[in-house]
Amino acid sequence: MDATENIRWVEAAETPWGVPVLDVRAVTQNMISTSADPQCAANAISFDRDDGSAFAADELASPRLIGALMRFRVNAPLADGALFRPRVMEHKWAIFHHQQRILFVRSWTRKLHAIAELTPHEEYVEITRIHGVITDPEESPLFTTMALGFLLRSHALGMVYPAPLPEGLEETPLEAAMWCFQMFGNLALCATHEIIPLNMPEQALEVLA
């Protein structure tokens, strides 16, 4: 069966998020990432000992700064270290906490793409500002916020959560599914072009051992 037959829209009433989502698993769970550049392949699985400090002073490709308001639970003050380490080439991001900042690093290039500034509270941390972009220099501030929220939920918290789609991509489901795999790898299971209110998840952020 053609994979495109299994890329389907799920109605809002059938999803826990109250928005229609595109089921992209037929692509993201069946494709294998390859690269002609051996350095990219080596980079993708090179994070086992990284704690984020190696990226803390790196310059961002985009200097953009936006305000944000996202809260994530913590069970204790968030220590420095990895929130998510890629283990296979189909993992496209590494995420670290370093000195009240969350660093988002593209795994294949080991390039720092975005930084979320945190304000700590007793039982949660609050993202107040975001430096940089996630997928594209021209992405909107709202898209950056949604993409960053998706990465923390899907990667750091292990949640099933829709990846955000760029405007217009919802009209071509196969292209949308391929884009999800390129940007977010096999941790993108569904996607949407709709805005989902970024409520605080029940799961707590924790640094990996």
N, CA, C and O atoms as a DFTB+ gen file, in Angstrom:
836 C
 N C O
     1  1       0.844      -1.203       0.000
     2  2       0.000       0.000       0.000
     3  2       0.876       1.248       0.000
     4  3       1.867       1.322       0.726
     5  1       0.508       2.207      -0.804
     6  2       1.211       3.477      -0.862
     7  2       1.093       4.186       0.487
     8  3       0.006       4.268       1.060
     9  1       2.226       4.698       0.990
    10  2       2.221       5.371       2.293
    11  2       1.276       6.550       2.307
    12  3       0.720       6.891       3.352
    13  1       1.085       7.182       1.146
    14  2       0.226       8.364       1.113
    15  2      -1.210       8.021       1.496
    16  3      -1.943       8.891       1.968
    17  1      -1.624       6.774       1.304
    18  2      -2.988       6.382       1.652
    19  2      -3.205       6.398       3.158
    20  3      -4.341       6.505       3.619
    21  1      -2.122       6.292       3.930
    22  2      -2.232       6.265       5.380
    23  2      -1.967       7.625       6.017
    24  3      -2.035       7.755       7.239
    25  1      -1.669       8.634       5.213
    26  2      -1.504       9.994       5.736
    27  2      -2.880      10.641       5.675
    28  3      -3.347      11.038       4.607
    29  1      -3.514      10.740       6.819
    30  2      -4.907      11.189       6.811
    31  2      -5.147      12.225       7.897
    32  3      -4.434      12.279       8.899
    33  1      -6.153      13.033       7.681
    34  2      -6.569      14.014       8.677
    35  2      -7.505      13.359       9.685
    36  3      -8.387      12.581       9.322
    37  1      -7.299      13.683      10.941
    38  2      -8.174      13.221      12.021
    39  2      -8.976      14.431      12.482
    40  3      -8.405      15.477      12.789
    41  1     -10.270      14.294      12.531
    42  2     -11.142      15.418      12.883
    43  2     -10.874      15.904      14.305
    44  3     -10.458      15.144      15.179
    45  1     -11.126      17.199      14.503
    46  2     -10.854      17.816      15.806
    47  2     -11.548      17.090      16.945
    48  3     -10.978      16.936      18.025
    49  1     -12.785      16.640      16.706
    50  2     -13.549      15.972      17.761
    51  2     -12.927      14.638      18.177
    52  3     -13.236      14.112      19.246
    53  1     -12.060      14.100      17.340
    54  2     -11.448      12.804      17.621
    55  2     -10.051      12.936      18.223
    56  3      -9.383      11.927      18.449
    57  1      -9.604      14.152      18.483
    58  2      -8.259      14.353      19.031
    59  2      -8.351      14.960      20.429
    60  3      -9.340      15.624      20.742
    61  1      -7.353      14.749      21.267
    62  2      -7.372      15.331      22.619
    63  2      -7.022      16.813      22.653
    64  3      -7.097      17.442      23.708
    65  1      -6.642      17.376      21.511
    66  2      -6.214      18.776      21.472
    67  2      -7.287      19.715      20.937
    68  3      -7.109      20.933      20.959
    69  1      -8.397      19.165      20.457
    70  2      -9.483      19.998      19.971
    71  2      -9.230      20.655      18.636
    72  3      -9.921      21.606      18.272
    73  1      -8.246      20.162      17.896
    74  2      -7.947      20.669      16.559
    75  2      -7.756      19.477      15.623
    76  3      -7.408      18.390      16.085
    77  1      -7.975      19.654      14.325
    78  2      -7.693      18.559      13.389
    79  2      -6.188      18.330      13.298
    80  3      -5.412      19.286      13.301
    81  1      -5.775      17.067      13.219
    82  2      -4.353      16.765      13.096
    83  2      -4.126      15.811      11.929
    84  3      -4.973      14.978      11.606
    85  1      -2.976      15.955      11.317
    86  2      -2.571      15.082      10.218
    87  2      -1.722      13.950      10.789
    88  3      -0.683      14.195      11.403
    89  1      -2.165      12.721      10.588
    90  2      -1.414      11.547      11.040
    91  2      -0.265      11.314      10.057
    92  3      -0.495      10.908       8.918
    93  1       0.963      11.569      10.494
    94  2       2.117      11.475       9.592
    95  2       2.970      10.240       9.860
    96  3       4.078      10.132       9.334
    97  1       2.473       9.313      10.664
    98  2       3.288       8.162      11.054
    99  2       3.701       7.280       9.889
   100  3       4.758       6.651       9.930
   101  1       2.868       7.229       8.841
   102  2       3.215       6.379       7.699
   103  2       4.550       6.786       7.091
   104  3       5.249       5.957       6.509
   105  1       4.906       8.067       7.226
   106  2       6.199       8.546       6.743
   107  2       7.236       8.551       7.862
   108  3       8.313       7.975       7.711
   109  1       6.918       9.197       8.984
   110  2       7.949       9.419      10.004
   111  2       8.383       8.146      10.719
   112  3       9.494       8.085      11.247
   113  1       7.526       7.128      10.743
   114  2       7.899       5.881      11.411
   115  2       8.473       4.835      10.458
   116  3       8.867       3.751      10.889
   117  1       8.522       5.153       9.183
   118  2       8.988       4.168       8.204
   119  2      10.176       4.635       7.376
   120  3      10.764       3.840       6.644
   121  1      10.538       5.906       7.478
   122  2      11.684       6.393       6.728
   123  2      12.960       6.226       7.555
   124  3      12.930       6.251       8.785
   125  1      14.058       6.058       6.865
   126  2      15.371       5.946       7.494
   127  2      16.203       7.139       7.046
   128  3      16.276       7.439       5.854
   129  1      16.824       7.811       7.993
   130  2      17.653       8.962       7.666
   131  2      19.022       8.510       7.193
   132  3      19.661       7.660       7.812
   133  1      19.461       9.093       6.083
   134  2      20.806       8.832       5.567
   135  2      21.430      10.155       5.157
   136  3      20.730      11.125       4.866
   137  1      22.749      10.182       5.137
   138  2      23.457      11.378       4.709
   139  2      24.707      10.980       3.950
   140  3      25.423      10.055       4.333
   141  1      24.954      11.703       2.861
   142  2      26.179      11.467       2.101
   143  2      27.389      12.048       2.817
   144  3      28.530      11.720       2.491
   145  1      27.138      12.904       3.785
   146  2      28.219      13.534       4.542
   147  2      28.482      12.712       5.798
   148  3      27.643      12.690       6.699
   149  1      29.622      12.039       5.880
   150  2      29.886      11.206       7.061
   151  2      29.930      12.008       8.352
   152  3      29.677      11.463       9.427
   153  1      30.249      13.303       8.259
   154  2      30.281      14.117       9.472
   155  2      28.885      14.308      10.050
   156  3      28.707      14.315      11.268
   157  1      27.888      14.464       9.168
   158  2      26.510      14.573       9.642
   159  2      26.083      13.307      10.368
   160  3      25.460      13.370      11.428
   161  1      26.418      12.163       9.795
   162  2      26.075      10.894      10.431
   163  2      26.764      10.757      11.777
   164  3      26.158      10.286      12.739
   165  1      28.018      11.161      11.854
   166  2      28.752      11.089      13.116
   167  2      28.174      12.058      14.136
   168  3      28.045      11.720      15.313
   169  1      27.824      13.270      13.687
   170  2      27.258      14.263      14.596
   171  2      25.970      13.773      15.234
   172  3      25.732      13.978      16.424
   173  1      25.142      13.122      14.424
   174  2      23.794      12.765      14.863
   175  2      23.789      11.870      16.095
   176  3      22.836      11.894      16.874
   177  1      24.832      11.088      16.274
   178  2      24.871      10.165      17.412
   179  2      26.074      10.456      18.312
   180  3      26.659       9.553      18.911
   181  1      26.423      11.740      18.389
   182  2      27.641      12.128      19.126
   183  2      27.360      12.807      20.459
   184  3      28.260      13.410      21.043
   185  1      26.119      12.720      20.955
   186  2      25.723      13.538      22.096
   187  2      25.752      12.804      23.441
   188  3      25.318      13.361      24.449
   189  1      26.248      11.581      23.474
   190  2      26.142      10.769      24.686
   191  2      26.739      11.431      25.923
   192  3      26.238      11.229      27.029
   193  1      27.793      12.212      25.758
   194  2      28.454      12.813      26.918
   195  2      28.216      14.315      27.012
   196  3      28.767      14.966      27.900
   197  1      27.423      14.871      26.134
   198  2      27.176      16.318      26.156
   199  2      26.223      16.694      27.286
   200  3      25.236      16.004      27.542
   201  1      26.536      17.792      27.950
   202  2      25.648      18.319      28.979
   203  2      25.120      19.710      28.623
   204  3      24.402      20.326      29.410
   205  1      25.478      20.197      27.439
   206  2      25.017      21.496      26.980
   207  2      26.055      22.597      27.097
   208  3      25.958      23.612      26.408
   209  1      27.038      22.415      27.951
   210  2      28.018      23.482      28.175
   211  2      28.818      23.808      26.923
   212  3      29.266      24.942      26.750
   213  1      29.001      22.821      26.046
   214  2      29.776      23.048      24.824
   215  2      29.075      24.002      23.867
   216  3      29.711      24.576      22.983
   217  1      27.749      24.176      24.041
   218  2      26.977      25.023      23.124
   219  2      26.596      26.362      23.752
   220  3      26.054      27.231      23.069
   221  1      26.866      26.534      25.019
   222  2      26.339      27.676      25.763
   223  2      26.802      29.018      25.218
   224  3      26.062      29.999      25.287
   225  1      28.017      29.078      24.676
   226  2      28.565      30.342      24.179
   227  2      28.444      30.481      22.662
   228  3      28.913      31.469      22.096
   229  1      27.823      29.506      21.998
   230  2      27.702      29.549      20.540
   231  2      26.781      30.685      20.090
   232  3      25.834      31.046      20.788
   233  1      27.075      31.237      18.919
   234  2      26.211      32.261      18.340
   235  2      25.078      31.609      17.551
   236  3      25.256      30.574      16.910
   237  1      23.921      32.239      17.615
   238  2      22.777      31.766      16.866
   239  2      22.828      32.272      15.434
   240  3      23.320      33.370      15.173
   241  1      22.314      31.464      14.501
   242  2      22.259      31.896      13.107
   243  2      21.321      33.083      12.937
   244  3      21.567      33.967      12.117
   245  1      20.239      33.095      13.720
   246  2      19.296      34.216      13.692
   247  2      19.334      34.926      15.040
   248  3      19.194      34.274      16.075
   249  1      19.520      36.247      15.054
   250  2      19.590      36.984      16.315
   251  2      18.226      37.383      16.865
   252  3      18.154      38.099      17.863
   253  1      17.148      36.938      16.238
   254  2      15.818      37.407      16.618
   255  2      15.496      37.086      18.074
   256  3      15.850      36.019      18.574
   257  1      14.830      38.008      18.743
   258  2      14.405      37.839      20.125
   259  2      12.916      38.126      20.214
   260  3      12.450      39.169      19.754
   261  1      12.162      37.193      20.812
   262  2      10.720      37.381      20.978
   263  2      10.334      37.087      22.422
   264  3      11.027      36.354      23.127
   265  1       9.238      37.657      22.841
   266  2       8.691      37.345      24.149
   267  2       7.901      36.050      24.098
   268  3       7.421      35.646      23.039
   269  1       7.767      35.399      25.249
   270  2       7.029      34.136      25.313
   271  2       6.418      33.994      26.695
   272  3       6.800      34.691      27.635
   273  1       5.467      33.083      26.800
   274  2       4.862      32.770      28.089
   275  2       4.455      31.304      28.075
   276  3       3.330      30.963      27.711
   277  1       5.381      30.444      28.476
   278  2       5.133      29.008      28.558
   279  2       5.635      28.499      29.893
   280  3       6.711      28.882      30.353
   281  1       4.852      27.639      30.506
   282  2       5.228      27.090      31.802
   283  2       5.358      25.575      31.737
   284  3       4.560      24.891      31.097
   285  1       6.379      25.068      32.413
   286  2       6.613      23.631      32.501
   287  2       6.893      23.264      33.951
   288  3       7.666      23.931      34.638
   289  1       6.255      22.199      34.400
   290  2       6.433      21.761      35.784
   291  2       7.844      21.242      36.020
   292  3       8.492      20.727      35.109
   293  1       8.306      21.384      37.242
   294  2       9.550      20.765      37.705
   295  2       9.296      20.208      39.096
   296  3       8.519      20.776      39.864
   297  1       9.944      19.104      39.420
   298  2       9.809      18.503      40.740
   299  2      10.855      19.029      41.713
   300  3      10.748      18.835      42.924
   301  1      11.868      19.695      41.169
   302  2      12.961      20.266      41.955
   303  2      13.617      21.311      41.073
   304  3      13.368      21.339      39.868
   305  1      14.452      22.176      41.645
   306  2      15.176      23.129      40.795
   307  2      15.863      22.400      39.643
   308  3      16.531      21.387      39.852
   309  1      15.698      22.918      38.434
   310  2      16.196      22.230      37.245
   311  2      17.712      22.342      37.173
   312  3      18.263      23.439      37.073
   313  1      18.375      21.200      37.226
   314  2      19.832      21.169      37.170
   315  2      20.301      21.379      35.736
   316  3      19.515      21.234      34.799
   317  1      21.566      21.715      35.558
   318  2      22.145      21.789      34.226
   319  2      22.345      20.379      33.684
   320  3      22.682      19.457      34.427
   321  1      22.136      20.226      32.394
   322  2      22.338      18.924      31.767
   323  2      21.410      18.713      30.592
   324  3      20.748      19.644      30.132
   325  1      21.365      17.483      30.110
   326  2      20.582      17.143      28.916
   327  2      19.123      16.882      29.265
   328  3      18.816      16.145      30.202
   329  1      18.234      17.495      28.501
   330  2      16.810      17.176      28.574
   331  2      16.427      16.134      27.522
   332  3      15.486      15.364      27.709
   333  1      17.163      16.125      26.427
   334  2      16.989      15.078      25.406
   335  2      18.283      14.936      24.628
   336  3      18.842      15.920      24.142
   337  1      18.756      13.694      24.515
   338  2      19.927      13.392      23.693
   339  2      19.508      12.502      22.524
   340  3      18.876      11.468      22.741
   341  1      19.844      12.879      21.300
   342  2      19.545      12.005      20.162
   343  2      20.367      10.731      20.237
   344  3      21.539      10.751      20.612
   345  1      19.733       9.623      19.875
   346  2      20.412       8.320      19.933
   347  2      20.529       7.663      18.563
   348  3      21.344       6.761      18.365
   349  1      19.709       8.122      17.618
   350  2      19.737       7.572      16.256
   351  2      19.633       8.735      15.280
   352  3      19.313       9.853      15.683
   353  1      19.896       8.488      14.010
   354  2      19.869       9.566      13.022
   355  2      18.464      10.118      12.806
   356  3      18.299      11.226      12.296
   357  1      17.458       9.347      13.194
   358  2      16.085       9.824      13.046
   359  2      15.675      10.773      14.182
   360  3      14.557      11.288      14.185
   361  1      16.565      11.002      15.129
   362  2      16.368      12.053      16.131
   363  2      17.086      13.297      15.615
   364  3      18.297      13.266      15.394
   365  1      16.359      14.378      15.424
   366  2      16.919      15.544      14.742
   367  2      17.321      16.688      15.680
   368  3      17.849      17.703      15.225
   369  1      17.073      16.531      16.996
   370  2      17.361      17.603      17.935
   371  2      18.000      17.069      19.216
   372  3      17.744      15.941      19.639
   373  1      18.837      17.909      19.817
   374  2      19.316      17.710      21.182
   375  2      18.862      18.919      21.993
   376  3      18.858      20.041      21.487
   377  1      18.482      18.694      23.250
   378  2      17.956      19.773      24.088
   379  2      18.657      19.740      25.438
   380  3      18.752      18.691      26.073
   381  1      19.147      20.900      25.870
   382  2      19.902      20.987      27.123
   383  2      19.397      22.143      27.971
   384  3      18.873      23.131      27.456
   385  1      19.563      22.002      29.279
   386  2      19.345      23.127      30.197
   387  2      20.697      23.553      30.738
   388  3      21.467      22.739      31.246
   389  1      20.976      24.867      30.617
   390  2      22.254      25.393      31.090
   391  2      22.049      26.796      31.641
   392  3      21.777      27.736      30.895
   393  1      22.180      26.921      32.935
   394  2      22.131      28.219      33.609
   395  2      20.878      29.021      33.238
   396  3      20.957      30.134      32.720
   397  1      19.738      28.421      33.519
   398  2      18.422      29.046      33.301
   399  2      18.147      29.350      31.827
   400  3      17.404      30.277      31.507
   401  1      18.739      28.579      30.950
   402  2      18.441      28.676      29.527
   403  2      18.288      27.260      28.971
   404  3      19.039      26.356      29.336
   405  1      17.318      27.079      28.091
   406  2      17.171      25.801      27.384
   407  2      17.725      25.982      25.981
   408  3      17.318      26.885      25.250
   409  1      18.656      25.117      25.616
   410  2      19.358      25.202      24.338
   411  2      18.816      24.141      23.382
   412  3      18.695      22.971      23.745
   413  1      18.493      24.558      22.167
   414  2      17.955      23.656      21.141
   415  2      18.988      23.526      20.020
   416  3      19.272      24.486      19.304
   417  1      19.537      22.328      19.885
   418  2      20.670      22.071      18.993
   419  2      20.253      21.084      17.909
   420  3      19.696      20.027      18.206
   421  1      20.518      21.427      16.665
   422  2      20.231      20.530      15.543
   423  2      21.262      19.410      15.547
   424  3      22.464      19.671      15.512
   425  1      20.798      18.165      15.589
   426  2      21.713      17.053      15.850
   427  2      22.708      16.812      14.721
   428  3      23.879      16.536      14.984
   429  1      22.265      16.911      13.468
   430  2      23.155      16.564      12.350
   431  2      24.299      17.557      12.187
   432  3      25.374      17.205      11.701
   433  1      24.061      18.781      12.591
   434  2      25.083      19.821      12.401
   435  2      25.736      20.258      13.708
   436  3      26.761      20.938      13.691
   437  1      25.151      19.873      14.838
   438  2      25.601      20.330      16.155
   439  2      25.598      21.861      16.221
   440  3      26.470      22.471      16.839
   441  1      24.608      22.460      15.578
   442  2      24.467      23.913      15.567
   443  2      23.340      24.332      16.503
   444  3      22.265      23.732      16.504
   445  1      23.595      25.360      17.294
   446  2      22.601      25.919      18.193
   447  2      21.614      26.760      17.392
   448  3      22.009      27.707      16.714
   449  1      20.327      26.414      17.470
   450  2      19.300      27.121      16.706
   451  2      18.497      28.097      17.540
   452  3      18.119      29.162      17.053
   453  1      18.230      27.749      18.791
   454  2      17.367      28.603      19.609
   455  2      17.723      28.455      21.082
   456  3      18.251      27.433      21.520
   457  1      17.416      29.511      21.830
   458  2      17.620      29.531      23.279
   459  2      16.353      30.058      23.924
   460  3      15.846      31.112      23.539
   461  1      15.839      29.326      24.907
   462  2      14.690      29.778      25.679
   463  2      15.176      30.221      27.056
   464  3      15.799      29.447      27.783
   465  1      14.888      31.457      27.402
   466  2      15.268      31.976      28.714
   467  2      14.214      31.575      29.748
   468  3      13.015      31.651      29.480
   469  1      14.667      31.149      30.930
   470  2      13.767      30.671      31.965
   471  2      13.744      31.592      33.175
   472  3      14.749      32.203      33.539
   473  1      12.589      31.671      33.775
   474  2      12.444      32.234      35.116
   475  2      11.980      31.101      36.025
   476  3      10.905      30.546      35.798
   477  1      12.759      30.737      37.052
   478  2      12.372      29.621      37.916
   479  2      11.344      30.029      38.962
   480  3      11.383      31.139      39.491
   481  1      10.429      29.119      39.250
   482  2       9.460      29.269      40.326
   483  2       9.499      27.995      41.176
   484  3      10.251      27.067      40.877
   485  1       8.698      27.957      42.219
   486  2       8.806      26.835      43.162
   487  2       8.487      25.493      42.522
   488  3       9.193      24.514      42.763
   489  1       7.443      25.432      41.715
   490  2       7.028      24.152      41.148
   491  2       7.012      24.151      39.620
   492  3       6.554      23.187      39.007
   493  1       7.502      25.209      39.010
   494  2       7.541      25.267      37.555
   495  2       8.592      26.270      37.104
   496  3       9.071      27.100      37.876
   497  1       8.932      26.160      35.820
   498  2       9.779      27.170      35.187
   499  2       8.950      27.845      34.104
   500  3       8.054      27.239      33.516
   501  1       9.260      29.090      33.856
   502  2       8.514      29.867      32.873
   503  2       9.455      30.355      31.783
   504  3      10.452      31.019      32.068
   505  1       9.139      30.027      30.538
   506  2       9.904      30.545      29.406
   507  2       9.390      31.951      29.115
   508  3       8.209      32.136      28.822
   509  1      10.275      32.938      29.198
   510  2       9.873      34.335      29.052
   511  2      10.349      34.963      27.752
   512  3       9.721      35.895      27.249
   513  1      11.455      34.463      27.200
   514  2      11.969      35.001      25.941
   515  2      12.606      33.873      25.139
   516  3      13.131      32.909      25.698
   517  1      12.549      34.015      23.822
   518  2      13.157      33.026      22.920
   519  2      14.079      33.749      21.947
   520  3      13.662      34.676      21.252
   521  1      15.330      33.317      21.906
   522  2      16.297      33.822      20.939
   523  2      16.395      32.822      19.790
   524  3      16.410      31.612      20.015
   525  1      16.463      33.329      18.554
   526  2      16.678      32.462      17.402
   527  2      15.385      31.922      16.826
   528  3      14.297      32.399      17.148
   529  1      15.519      30.911      15.961
   530  2      14.381      30.266      15.292
   531  2      14.590      28.763      15.328
   532  3      15.691      28.283      15.601
   533  1      13.519      28.022      15.046
   534  2      13.601      26.562      15.066
   535  2      13.791      25.975      13.667
   536  3      14.708      25.183      13.449
   537  1      12.932      26.358      12.716
   538  2      12.962      25.686      11.409
   539  2      13.381      26.570      10.252
   540  3      13.925      26.074       9.265
   541  1      13.137      27.893      10.353
   542  2      13.361      28.754       9.190
   543  2      13.581      30.183       9.657
   544  3      12.893      30.638      10.571
   545  1      14.522      30.903       9.054
   546  2      14.755      32.296       9.463
   547  2      13.533      33.185       9.329
   548  3      13.418      34.192      10.028
   549  1      12.616      32.821       8.435
   550  2      11.437      33.647       8.190
   551  2      10.204      33.171       8.959
   552  3       9.124      33.735       8.785
   553  1      10.337      32.161       9.794
   554  2       9.167      31.680      10.518
   555  2       8.632      32.773      11.458
   556  3       9.391      33.599      11.965
   557  1       7.330      32.759      11.672
   558  2       6.711      33.783      12.507
   559  2       7.040      33.545      13.975
   560  3       7.350      32.416      14.355
   561  1       6.981      34.578      14.809
   562  2       7.185      34.379      16.243
   563  2       6.231      33.337      16.836
   564  3       6.629      32.546      17.690
   565  1       4.974      33.337      16.383
   566  2       4.028      32.344      16.879
   567  2       4.480      30.946      16.505
   568  3       4.402      30.029      17.322
   569  1       4.959      30.769      15.258
   570  2       5.422      29.447      14.842
   571  2       6.623      29.004      15.684
   572  3       6.696      27.847      16.097
   573  1       7.556      29.910      15.937
   574  2       8.712      29.577      16.765
   575  2       8.263      29.077      18.131
   576  3       8.776      28.081      18.642
   577  1       7.305      29.776      18.709
   578  2       6.804      29.386      20.027
   579  2       6.155      28.012      19.989
   580  3       6.396      27.189      20.872
   581  1       5.331      27.755      18.971
   582  2       4.673      26.457      18.853
   583  2       5.676      25.334      18.616
   584  3       5.538      24.248      19.177
   585  1       6.689      25.593      17.782
   586  2       7.694      24.574      17.494
   587  2       8.525      24.257      18.735
   588  3       8.831      23.097      19.008
   589  1       8.883      25.289      19.474
   590  2       9.653      25.084      20.695
   591  2       8.829      24.315      21.723
   592  3       9.344      23.423      22.397
   593  1       7.546      24.663      21.839
   594  2       6.672      23.928      22.743
   595  2       6.530      22.474      22.329
   596  3       6.512      21.580      23.175
   597  1       6.430      22.235      21.017
   598  2       6.367      20.853      20.526
   599  2       7.631      20.083      20.878
   600  3       7.541      18.945      21.340
   601  1       8.803      20.668      20.673
   602  2      10.051      19.966      20.951
   603  2      10.159      19.587      22.425
   604  3      10.572      18.473      22.747
   605  1       9.800      20.487      23.306
   606  2       9.878      20.155      24.731
   607  2       8.893      19.052      25.095
   608  3       9.222      18.159      25.876
   609  1       7.709      19.106      24.546
   610  2       6.721      18.074      24.868
   611  2       7.075      16.719      24.272
   612  3       7.025      15.703      24.966
   613  1       7.427      16.695      23.002
   614  2       7.663      15.418      22.315
   615  2       9.013      14.804      22.679
   616  3       9.121      13.586      22.820
   617  1      10.030      15.629      22.828
   618  2      11.380      15.120      23.080
   619  2      11.687      15.022      24.574
   620  3      12.003      13.943      25.075
   621  1      11.595      16.150      25.283
   622  2      11.978      16.150      26.695
   623  2      10.963      15.431      27.580
   624  3      11.345      14.774      28.548
   625  1       9.669      15.547      27.257
   626  2       8.640      14.940      28.100
   627  2       8.100      13.625      27.547
   628  3       7.368      12.924      28.246
   629  1       8.440      13.277      26.316
   630  2       7.982      12.017      25.742
   631  2       6.493      11.974      25.444
   632  3       5.896      10.898      25.413
   633  1       5.893      13.129      25.228
   634  2       4.457      13.192      24.956
   635  2       4.165      13.011      23.468
   636  3       4.987      13.357      22.619
   637  1       2.994      12.468      23.160
   638  2       2.467      12.531      21.802
   639  2       1.806      13.891      21.675
   640  3       0.881      14.215      22.419
   641  1       2.293      14.692      20.717
   642  2       1.826      16.070      20.595
   643  2       2.010      16.506      19.147
   644  3       3.001      16.133      18.520
   645  1       1.079      17.289      18.600
   646  2       1.188      17.660      17.180
   647  2       2.349      18.617      16.901
   648  3       2.549      19.597      17.620
   649  1       3.092      18.322      15.868
   650  2       4.097      19.258      15.375
   651  2       3.389      20.386      14.634
   652  3       2.361      20.148      14.001
   653  1       3.910      21.601      14.698
   654  2       3.283      22.697      13.951
   655  2       3.658      22.635      12.477
   656  3       4.792      22.306      12.129
   657  1       2.702      22.952      11.617
   658  2       2.955      22.986      10.175
   659  2       3.045      24.427       9.695
   660  3       2.251      25.266      10.121
   661  1       3.997      24.732       8.817
   662  2       4.036      26.066       8.206
   663  2       2.762      26.339       7.422
   664  3       2.115      25.416       6.927
   665  1       2.417      27.587       7.318
   666  2       1.189      27.988       6.644
   667  2       1.133      27.459       5.216
   668  3       2.089      27.612       4.455
   669  1       0.034      26.850       4.859
   670  2      -0.186      26.336       3.513
   671  2       0.215      24.890       3.328
   672  3      -0.245      24.245       2.386
   673  1       1.063      24.355       4.206
   674  2       1.556      22.988       4.014
   675  2       0.477      21.959       4.297
   676  3       0.583      20.812       3.862
   677  1      -0.569      22.358       5.027
   678  2      -1.664      21.429       5.321
   679  2      -2.404      21.008       4.052
   680  3      -3.138      20.020       4.059
   681  1      -2.214      21.754       2.970
   682  2      -2.916      21.449       1.724
   683  2      -2.269      20.311       0.941
   684  3      -2.875      19.774       0.014
   685  1      -1.049      19.941       1.307
   686  2      -0.331      18.853       0.632
   687  2       0.154      17.864       1.680
   688  3       1.296      17.962       2.129
   689  1      -0.684      16.912       2.084
   690  2      -0.368      16.028       3.204
   691  2       0.949      15.269       3.079
   692  3       1.677      15.148       4.064
   693  1       1.275      14.754       1.891
   694  2       2.528      14.017       1.763
   695  2       3.718      14.941       1.978
   696  3       4.667      14.584       2.676
   697  1       3.670      16.118       1.386
   698  2       4.746      17.083       1.577
   699  2       4.854      17.484       3.049
   700  3       5.953      17.662       3.574
   701  1       3.710      17.622       3.703
   702  2       3.703      17.966       5.123
   703  2       4.362      16.873       5.953
   704  3       5.142      17.156       6.863
   705  1       4.043      15.629       5.633
   706  2       4.628      14.509       6.373
   707  2       6.142      14.436       6.146
   708  3       6.896      14.170       7.082
   709  1       6.580      14.667       4.926
   710  2       8.018      14.665       4.628
   711  2       8.723      15.806       5.360
   712  3       9.829      15.635       5.873
   713  1       8.079      16.961       5.404
   714  2       8.646      18.102       6.125
   715  2       8.789      17.781       7.613
   716  3       9.808      18.099       8.225
   717  1       7.777      17.157       8.185
   718  2       7.835      16.772       9.597
   719  2       9.007      15.845       9.867
   720  3       9.700      15.986      10.875
   721  1       9.228      14.898       8.965
   722  2      10.343      13.979       9.172
   723  2      11.678      14.698       9.046
   724  3      12.600      14.450       9.822
   725  1      11.776      15.585       8.069
   726  2      13.017      16.328       7.881
   727  2      13.331      17.193       9.100
   728  3      14.484      17.270       9.525
   729  1      12.320      17.837       9.659
   730  2      12.540      18.777      10.754
   731  2      12.584      18.105      12.122
   732  3      13.387      18.484      12.976
   733  1      11.723      17.109      12.332
   734  2      11.543      16.562      13.675
   735  2      11.756      15.059      13.766
   736  3      11.651      14.483      14.849
   737  1      12.057      14.415      12.630
   738  2      12.389      12.997      12.677
   739  2      11.231      12.117      13.103
   740  3      10.065      12.441      12.874
   741  1      11.573      10.987      13.732
   742  2      10.544       9.998      14.059
   743  2       9.778      10.311      15.338
   744  3       8.945       9.513      15.767
   745  1      10.046      11.461      15.952
   746  2       9.265      11.866      17.118
   747  2       8.086      12.759      16.730
   748  3       7.341      13.216      17.597
   749  1       7.917      13.007      15.442
   750  2       6.711      13.663      14.941
   751  2       5.729      12.583      14.507
   752  3       5.962      11.882      13.522
   753  1       4.644      12.455      15.239
   754  2       3.641      11.439      14.937
   755  2       2.403      12.034      14.279
   756  3       1.703      11.362      13.521
   757  1       2.146      13.288      14.576
   758  2       1.013      13.989      13.977
   759  2       1.371      15.466      13.890
   760  3       2.346      15.910      14.496
   761  1       0.589      16.218      13.143
   762  2       0.909      17.626      12.921
   763  2      -0.376      18.402      12.679
   764  3      -1.405      17.833      12.318
   765  1      -0.297      19.717      12.883
   766  2      -1.460      20.553      12.640
   767  2      -1.033      21.958      12.254
   768  3       0.043      22.424      12.630
   769  1      -1.895      22.626      11.495
   770  2      -1.691      24.031      11.149
   771  2      -2.471      24.937      12.091
   772  3      -2.353      26.161      12.021
   773  1      -3.273      24.335      12.976
   774  2      -4.084      25.101      13.908
   775  2      -3.272      25.486      15.141
   776  3      -2.257      24.859      15.444
   777  1      -3.721      26.515      15.846
   778  2      -3.059      26.959      17.068
   779  2      -3.621      26.177      18.249
   780  3      -4.834      26.111      18.443
   781  1      -2.722      25.585      19.036
   782  2      -3.113      24.861      20.245
   783  2      -2.691      25.689      21.450
   784  3      -1.518      26.049      21.551
   785  1      -3.596      26.003      22.363
   786  2      -3.192      26.729      23.573
   787  2      -2.109      25.956      24.325
   788  3      -2.248      24.759      24.576
   789  1      -1.035      26.652      24.679
   790  2       0.104      25.985      25.311
   791  2      -0.083      25.921      26.826
   792  3       0.533      26.682      27.572
   793  1      -0.936      25.008      27.262
   794  2      -1.164      24.808      28.680
   795  2       0.011      24.062      29.313
   796  3       0.755      23.368      28.620
   797  1       0.175      24.205      30.615
   798  2       1.286      23.554      31.299
   799  2       1.041      22.047      31.384
   800  3       0.025      21.620      31.933
   801  1       1.958      21.237      30.847
   802  2       1.772      19.773      30.891
   803  2       1.835      19.240      32.327
   804  3       2.420      19.862      33.213
   805  1       1.218      18.078      32.528
   806  2       1.277      17.417      33.835
   807  2       2.674      16.859      34.100
   808  3       3.137      16.855      35.241
   809  1       3.340      16.391      33.056
   810  2       4.683      15.829      33.220
   811  2       5.676      16.926      33.583
   812  3       5.507      18.080      33.188
   813  1       6.709      16.563      34.336
   814  2       7.711      17.526      34.778
   815  2       8.993      17.374      33.978
   816  3       9.411      16.262      33.657
   817  1       9.614      18.506      33.661
   818  2      10.926      18.483      33.022
   819  2      11.965      17.932      33.996
   820  3      11.995      18.317      35.164
   821  1      12.810      17.035      33.511
   822  2      13.876      16.472      34.319
   823  2      15.117      16.295      33.470
   824  3      15.037      15.905      32.305
   825  1      16.256      16.582      34.056
   826  2      17.531      16.382      33.367
   827  2      17.879      14.904      33.389
   828  3      17.684      14.225      34.397
   829  1      18.402      14.406      32.259
   830  2      18.761      12.994      32.154
   831  2      19.972      12.684      33.033
   832  3      20.826      13.536      33.277
   833  1      20.013      11.460      33.488
   834  2      21.148      11.015      34.291
   835  2      22.403      10.939      33.445
   836  3      23.467      10.581      33.949
